[in-house]
Amino acid sequence: MGIIVTEIAVGWYTLAFIHLAGHACFRLLQFLSAPNVLHDLHGLEDAIGDHTTGGADARVGIAGFDRGRRQLFLIALERGFLDTILDRFVVEPFMRLARVLTRLDQWLCDALLPARLPAAVDGNDQDE
């Protein structure tokens, strides 16, 4: 990123933009292909017998660990269910209070302010 900053400092904005876009595409490609690379790496390690963590046979005895991993994944995926908690304990009470205050405001306006009659339209008024 230092080269991009230098390109901007020199005034080569177009080159810096192209460089930044290329850098972003390259990093995106790395990010999206990382699972495939890891899968291939584990396949190669299994093929040559150099896989230090053990294969699928070593993980059979820890089925409870897989269930815990799934639960942790679900919690992480749902951001700890923070949206649900905020909706239930912040948004819903606020909306209920807003509805009550709206009804109170309407009742007070109806009770204290006289009803306005619509203004009569006189057909004789003409613009000059």
Secondary structure, 3 states (H helix, E strand, C coil): CHHHHHHHHHCCHHHHHHHHHHHHHHHHHHHHHHHHHHHHHHHHHHHHCCCCCCCHHHHCCCHHHHHHHHHHHHHHHCHHHHHHHHHHHHHHHHHHHHHHHHHHHHHHHHHHCCCCCCCCCCCCCCCC
